[in-house]
C-alpha cells in the first residue's frame, strides 16, 4: 500500500496520531509531524509531554489508537516492530539499555541481526570504529562495565548497524557529563551529514537539540504546541521561557 500524495522529500509522516497508555490514559492527542529526508528533527518538551510515546508509536512498540503513520510512502502503523526495523527505522531507547553481560562486539552485531551481508556488516563495523574509536578500544569488554558515555556510543553504534534510513534517539544526553554531551551531539550531526541518515532527536536538553536540528516540534501534554525551524524556536519567547531557562 503506497500513498500517492506523499511528497518525495518527506520520509516520515505522522498524521493525527492518538495513543492510549495503560489502557486508560491518553498519551498522545492527534499528533501530526513530518520528517524530511536528510534532516534532524527535534522533539522537545517536559517529562510526560509525549515525546517517548511518539517514538513508540512510530516503531510499533505502542500501537496508535487512531491516526496514520507513513514511512517512505508506505503505511506502517499496523506493522510489527521487527518489520519497522527492516524497513529502515532504528531506535536508541532512553537509558541506553545495552546487553550488559555481552561483549561490546556482540552488542554491535545484535544491531545487524536482520542482515545477511556478512562482508558489508564487517565494513560497517570498521566505519563504527572510525567514528567511535573508544568503542573499538572496549570491543571485548562486557558492555555493562562501560561508562555511561561509552554505553551511549555503543547503543548508537548498534542502531547504525541496522543501516537505518531514520534514526530515533530518545534522550541521548540523559545523565551524561557536559563534555560527553558535546561529543554525542557532534556525533549525531556527523552521522546525519556524512551518512545522510535522517534523525528524530528527543531531548529535554532543548538548547542542544535546537542548536543541532533543522526543524523542531514542542510537545505539551501529548499535543504539538509549537512547530517550526529550530533556529526560530530557539529565539521564540514561549520556548525560551518554558525550556531554555528564560
PEDAHU-V43568 format. One line per field, one symbol per residue. phi: phi as a letter, one per 30 degrees, with the letter a starting at -180 (. if undefined). psi: psi as a letter, one per 30 degrees, with the letter a starting at -180 (. if undefined). Layout:
phi: ???
psi: ???
This chain:
phi: .bcdcdddccdbbcbhdcbcchibcddbbhdbabbddiccccccldeidjddddddddcidbdddajbbbbhicdbdcddeddddddkcbbcddiihdddccdeddeddddcddccdedddddddddddddbeddddcecdddddddeddddddddddddddhddbcccchdcdicdeddedddddddddddddciddbcccaddddddddccdbbbccbhibdcbbldeddddcdedddddbcij
psi: kljfgjkffjekjjjhkkkkkhffkjekjhkkllklkglkkkjlllkgfgeeeeeeeeggfjkkfllkkkjhgkkffglleeeeeffgkkkjlkgehljeglleeeeefffgffkfieeeeeeeeeeeeeeieeeefgeflkefflleeeeeeeeeeeefffhlfkkkjjhffkglleeeeeeeeeeeeeeeeefgklkjjkkfieeeeeeflellkkkkhgljekkakeeeefgkeeeeeefgh.
